[in-house]
Amino acid sequence: MSKLPALRMRIDSIDDQLLALLNARASVVEKVYAEKLGQAAKGGKVEAFVPGREAEIQRRLVKANKGPFPKDAIPAVFREVISGCRSLEIVPGIAYFGLPGSNTHQAALNVFGAQGQFLPQAGIPGVFEEVEQGRADYGVVPRENSTEGAILHTLDLFSASDLKVCAEVNLAIRPSLLSRGGKLAKVRRVLSHPQALGQSRQWLAKHLPQASVEAAASTTAAAQAAAADRSGAIAAIASPIAAGIYGLQTVAKGIQDSNDNTTRFFVIGRTLAKPTGADKTSVMLSIRDRVGALASVLKPFEKHKVNLTSIESRPSRRKAWDYYFFIDFHGHQDEPKVARLLKDLAAQVAQLKVLGSYPAA
């Protein structure tokens, strides 16, 4: 006699217990929110998104997990648990660069979960503006790509903005080939953003040598074009979530030529994240025009034993050959050794601006 019915009944019983525990958690969250409101009445401010606390929860649970439930699945599960509970306090407005189904949209979902008001923006400046004007609580913008380098437009906007980096997220770029019919044999045209086409060039040459390859304004614009083609002859290279958004079927998954293609995104807001013990800090500085100025900037990192992870330069646009430098390093600005580092840096440079300290992805 099959044991399946009894085992399924056990699963149903466990699911009922999980649901009860979720509601118990939600009840405690409501009490937390009431406490926050009480503090706000005394001059405090209610924060819907606390990246340090959320990162701490996920790290603790991943470490505590003894299986067989996969560790890699825990952050995704609890991201949605936290997202649902957060919505009992407030549903945050999240501006992001691109259209629904873009990589930045996916990054925003990876940070905030599904329970958010997502506000697509045509350009990165629009994301900054929405948050600065208070029409969005947070923004998500691309910071750098592992193969293409820094997103220069994002860096330039920080020079004139008071917004802070309050979180980061790394997204592995794993594009899919999508069409209405979902049949490889029917594909005659492949559309996507030029960067996505370049990242899948070898796959296309091997599997669709006869198809024409055409540039589109974005991966989501390509998905929209594929959705309008009932024959299935037009396929788009786009993110996996674009399939559900635009009613497409997956022809092939993970068609990138390199598995090392990752984009790092910043979450920007109006407040600083609190220390977690596993943080990064980003700063922008301009150096004095003298011999050895850049070398003197790097010495405090060695002195205070702070690990510098990246440094990039951008023209300041104030005068010819004048530059800003953007530096990322491990640690939080509230940590004593980082505070000492920042004090030494400020003494060496013409201008120093802390863009934010945030949990490391």
KOLLUMFI-594815 format. One record per residue: x, y, z of N, C-alpha, C in turn; residue in one letter. Coordinates in steps of 0.1 Angstrom, whole numbers, plus 5000, padded with zeros to 4 digits. Example, Ala and Ser with C-alpha at 12.3 -4.5 7.8 and 13.67 -1.06 7.14 Angstrom:
BEGIN
513249435078512349555078513249675078A/512849785071513749895071512950005079S/
end
This chain:
BEGIN
500849885000500050005000500950135000M/500550224992501350344990501350435003S/502550485006502650575018502450715014K/502250745001502150884997501050965003L/499850905004498750985011499051035025P/499650945033500050975046501151075047A/502151065038503251165037502751295033L/501851305024501251425019500451495030R/499751415038498951465050499951525060M/501151465062502151525071502651655065R/502851665052503251795046502251895048I/500951865046499851955048499852005063D/500051915072500051955086501252045089S/502352015084503552105086503252245080I/502652245068502352375061501452455070D/500452385076499552455085500252525097D/501252445102502052495113502952615108Q/503452605096504252715091503352845089L/502152825084501252935082500953005096L/500752915106500452975119501653055125A/502852995122504053065127504253205119L/503953205106504053325098503153435104L/501953395108500953485113501353535127N/502053445135502553475148503653585146A/504553555136505653655133505053785129R/503953785121503353905116502753985128A/502153915138501653985149502654055157S/503853995159504954055166505454185158V/505554165145505954285136504954405138V/503654375140502754485142503054555155E/503454475165503854535178505054615177K/506054565169507254645166506854775160V/505954775150505554895143504954995153Y/504154945162503455025172504555095181A/505655025184506755085192507455185184E/507655165171508255265162507455385161K/506155375160505255485159505355565172L/505455495183505555565196506855645197G/507955595192509155665191509055785182Q/508355765170508255875161507455995167A/506555965175505756065182506656155191A/507756095195508656165204509856225196K/509656235183510756295174511556195166G/511256065168511955965160511355955146G/511955865138511455845124511255695122K/510055665116509755525113510455485100V/511355385101512055325089511455195085E/510955185073510255065068511354955065A/512455005060513554915055514754925063F/515154825070516354825079517254715073V/518154755064518954655057519854575066P/520454645076521354565085520554455092G/519454485098518654395105518254275096R/517754305083517354205074518554115070E/519654175068520854095064521254005076A/521154055088521553985100520653855101E/519353875099518353765100518753655090I/518953695078519253595068520653525070Q/521653595074522953535077522753435089R/522053475099521853385111521153255108R/520153265099519353155096520153055086L/520853115077521753035068522752955077V/523353025086524352955095523752855104K/522552875109521852785118521252665110A/521052675097520352565090521252435089N/520652325093521352195093520852105082K/519952155073519452075062518351975066G/517751905057518151905042517652025034P/516952115040516452235032517752305027F/517852345014519052405009519352535014P/520552565018520952695024520752805014K/520952775001520852884991519452934990D/518452854994517052894993516552975004A/517352975015516853045027516753195025I/517753265019517553405017516353445009P/516053364999514853394990513553374998A/513553265006512253245014512053355024V/513053385031512953485042512853625037F/513353645025513153775018511653805017R/510953705012509453725010508753725024E/509253655033508653655047508753795052V/509953855051510253985056509454085048I/509354075035508654165027507154165030S/506554045033505154045036504954115050G/505854085060505654145073505954295072C/506854335064507154485063505954555057R/505154495049503954555043502954585053S/502954515065502054555076502454685082L/503654725081504054855086503854965075E/504454945063504355035052504754965039I/504154995028504554945015505455045009V/506855015009507755125004507655144989P/507855264985507955304971509355284966G/509655204956510955174951511155214937I/511855324934512155364920513355284915A/513255244903514355164897514555204883Y/515755184878516055214864515655104855F/514855144844514455044834512955014835G/512554924827511154874826510954754834L/509654714837509454594843510054474836P/510754384843511454274837512854304834G/513354424837514754454835515654394846S/516954394844517854344855517754424868N/517554554866517454634878516154614886T/515054584878513854534884514054414892H/514754314887515054194894515854214906Q/516854304905517654344917516854404928A/515854484924514954554934514154444941A/513654344933512854234939513754154949L/514954134945515854054953516154124967N/516054254967516254334980514954344988V/513854384981512654424988511554314988F/511754204980510654114979509554164971G/508454094970507354124961506454234966A/506454254980505554344986506054494986Q/506154554974506654684973505854754962G/505954894962505354964951506555004941Q/506654924930507854944922507555044911F/508455144910508255264901509355264890L/509055214879510155214868510455354863P/511755374860512155504855512955494842Q/512755584833513455574820514955594821A/515455664831516855694832517355684847G/518655674849519155674863518855804870I/518955924863518656044870517256044875P/516255984869514955974873514855904887G/515655804889515655734901516055824913V/517155894911517655984921516556094924F/515956144913514956254915513756204923E/513256084920512056034927512356024942E/513555974946513855964960514156094966V/514856184959515156314964513856394967E/512856384958511656454959510656384969Q/510956274974510056204983508956124977G/508956114963507956034957508255884957R/509455854961509855714964510655704976A/510555594984511355584996512755544993D/512955464983514255414980514455404964Y/515655394960515955374946516955264944G/516855194932517855094929518455134916V/519855144916520555184904521755084902V/522155064890523354984887524655054891P/525554984898526855044902527955004893R/528054874890529154824882528854684877E/529454654866529354514860530754454860N/530754324863532054254864532854244851S/532154254840532854254827532954384820T/532054474823531954604816532454724825E/532654694838533154804847532054894853G/532555004857531655104865530555154856A/529355184862528255254855528555404858I/529155464849529655604851528555704854L/527455684848526355784850525855784865H/525855664871525455654885526455724893T/527755704891528755774899528655924898L/528455974885528356114883527256184891D/526156114892524956164899525256184914L/526056104920526356114934527056254938F/527756304928528456434931527556544935S/526356544930525356654933524256614941A/524256494947523156444954523556414969S/522556434978522756414992522256274996D/521756194986521256064989522355974994L/522055875002522955775008522855635002K/523955565001523855424997523555355010V/522455275010522055205023522055055021C/522255005009522354855007523054834993A/523554714991524054674978523454534975E/523354494963522954364959523754324946V/524254204946524854144934523954054927N/523854074914522853994906523653924894L/523653794895524353714884523453734871A/524053774861523253804848523153664841I/521953614841521653484834520553504824R/520753564813519653594803519053464798P/517753474794517053374787516653414773S/516453314764515853344751514353314752L/513553414749512153414751511353444738L/510253374736509453394725507953364728S/507053394719505653354721505453204720R/506153144711505953004709506852914717G/507952964721508852884730509652774722G/509652784709510252684700511452734693K/512652674696513852724690513852714674L/513152614669513152594654512352704647A/511552774654510752884648511353014648K/512453034656513053164658513753204645V/513453324640514153374628514853504631R/514453584641515053704645515253704660R/516453754664516753774679516953914682V/516253974691516354114695516854124709L/517654224712518054254726518954384726S/519254424738520154534739521554484734H/522354574728523654534722524554464732P/524554504745525354444755524954294757Q/523654274758523154134760523454054748A/523354114736523654034723525153994723L/525954084728527454054728527753954738G/527053944749527253854760526753714756Q/525953704746525453574741525853534727S/526853604722527253584708527553444704R/528353374712528753234709527553144710Q/526653164719525553074720524653094708W/524453214703523653244692524253184679L/525553194678526253144666526152984665A/526052924677526052774677524552724675K/523652794682522252744682521252804672H/521652934668520753004658521553074647L/522352994640523253054630522553124619P/521353084616520553134605519753254609Q/519553284622518653394626519353524625A/518653634622519153764622519253814636S/520253884639520453944653520354094652V/519454154660519154294658519154364672E/519754484672519754554685518454624688A/518054624701516954694706517354794716A/516454884720516754984730517154934743A/516454814747516754754760516254604759S/516554524769516154384769514654384770T/514054474778512554474779511854524767T/512454614759511854654746511854534737A/512954454737513054334729511954234733A/511654224746510654134751509254174747A/509054304747507754364742507554334727Q/508654344719508554314705508254164703A/508854074711508653934710507253894714A/506653964724505353944728504253984718A/504654084709503754124699503754034687A/504653944686504753854675504153714678D/502953694673502253564676502853444669R/503653464659504253354652505353284659S/505953354669507053294676508353304668G/508353384657509653394649510553494655A/510053584664510853684670511153644685I/512453634688512753594702513553714708A/513453724721514253824728515153764738A/516353824740517253794751516953884762I/516453834773515953914784516153844797A/515753904808515853844821514753744823S/514953634831513853534832512553584837P/512553694845511253744850510453814839I/511053854828510353914817509353814810A/509653684811508753584805507353604811A/507253604825505953614831505353744829G/506153854829505553984828504954014814I/505653954803505153984790504553864783Y/504253764790503453644785504253564775G/505553554777506453474768506853344774L/507253254765507753124769509253114768Q/509853034776511353024776511752924766T/512552974756513152894746514452824752V/515252904759516452844765516852934776A/517452874787517852944799519352964799K/519853074805521253084808522053084795G/521853164786522553154773523753244772I/524153304784525353384784526553304781Q/527553364774528853294771529753284783D/529653374793530453364805529553354817S/529953264826529153254839529653354849N/530653434846531153524856530553664855D/529453684847528853814844527953854856N/528353944864527553984876527454144876T/526354194879526154334881525854364896T/526554464900526354514914525454634914R/524454644923523454744923523554814937F/523254944937523155024950521655044952F/521255034965520055084970520255224976V/519655324971519855464976518655504984I/518855584994517855645003518255765010G/517455805020517855935026518455915040R/518655785044519155765058520355665057T/521155665067522355575067521955435074L/522455335069522255195075523155185087A/522755105097523455085109524454975107K/525554975116526554865114526054725116P/526554635109526154495111527354405114T/528554455113529754375115530354325102G/529554335091529954285078529554395067A/530254505068529754625060530854675050D/530354755041531254835032530954985033K/531855065029531655205029532055255015T/531355355010531655414997531955565000S/532955614994533255764996533555824982V/533355954981533856024969534756134974M/535856154967536756264972537456324960L/537956444962538756514952540056544958S/541156534951542456554956543056684953I/544056734961544656854958545656834947R/545856944939546756934927548156944931D/548756834935550256834939550856694936R/552156694936552856564933552556464944V/552256344941552056244951550656244958G/549756324953548456344960547656214961A/547656144950546856014950547555914959L/548855904959549555814967549355834982A/549255964985548956004999547555965004S/546655954994545255914997545255765001V/546055684995546055544997546755505010L/547755585015548455545026547655525039K/546555605042545755575054545155445054P/544855385042544255255042545155145047F/546455165044547455065049547655095064E/547755215067547955255081546955195091K/545655205087544555165095544155015092H/544854955083544554815079543054795075K/542654885066541354875060541454835046V/540654735042540754675029540054755018N/540754815009540154894998539754794987L/538554804982538054704973537954764959T/537854894957537754944943538055094944S/538655144933538855294932538655324917I/537955434914537655484901537755634900E/538155684889538155834888537155874877S/536655994880535656064870536056214869R/535956274857536156414856535156494865P/535656594872534756674881533856764873S/534256794861533456894852533557034858R/534357054867534557194872535657264864R/536757194861537757244853538557134846K/539357164836540057054829540956984838A/541056854836541956764843541756764859W/540556794863540256784877539256664879D/539556584889538856454890538356424904Y/537156354904536756294916537256144916Y/537456094928537755954930536655884938F/536155774934535155694941535855574946F/535755554960536455444966535555364975I/535555234974534855134982535855064991D/535455045003536254965012535454895023F/536054795029535354725040535254805053H/534154785060533954855073532854955072G/532454995084531355095086531955225091H/531355335087531955465091531855485107Q/530955405113530855425128531855335135D/532555245128533655175135534855265138E/535455245149536555335153537655345143P/538155235137539255235128538855305115K/537555285111537155355099536955505101V/536455535113536355675116537755745116A/538755675121540155735121540655745107R/540355645098540655645084540055765078L/538755795080538055905073538656035078L/539056045091539656165096540956195089K/541856095087543056105080542856145065D/541856075059541556115045541156255043L/540356305052539856445051540956535052A/542056505060543156595061544056595048A/543856485040544756475028544156535016Q/542756545015542156575003541456715003V/541056754991540356884990538856874995A/538256754992536856734995536656584998Q/535856555008535556415011534056405014L/533456305008531956285009531756135011K/531156105023530755965025529455935019V/529455845009528255815002527355725009L/527955645018527155555027527955435032G/527455385043527955255048526755155049S/526955035045525854945042526354805043Y/525354705046525754565046526354515033P/527454445034528154395022527254285016A/527154275003526354174997527054034998A/
end
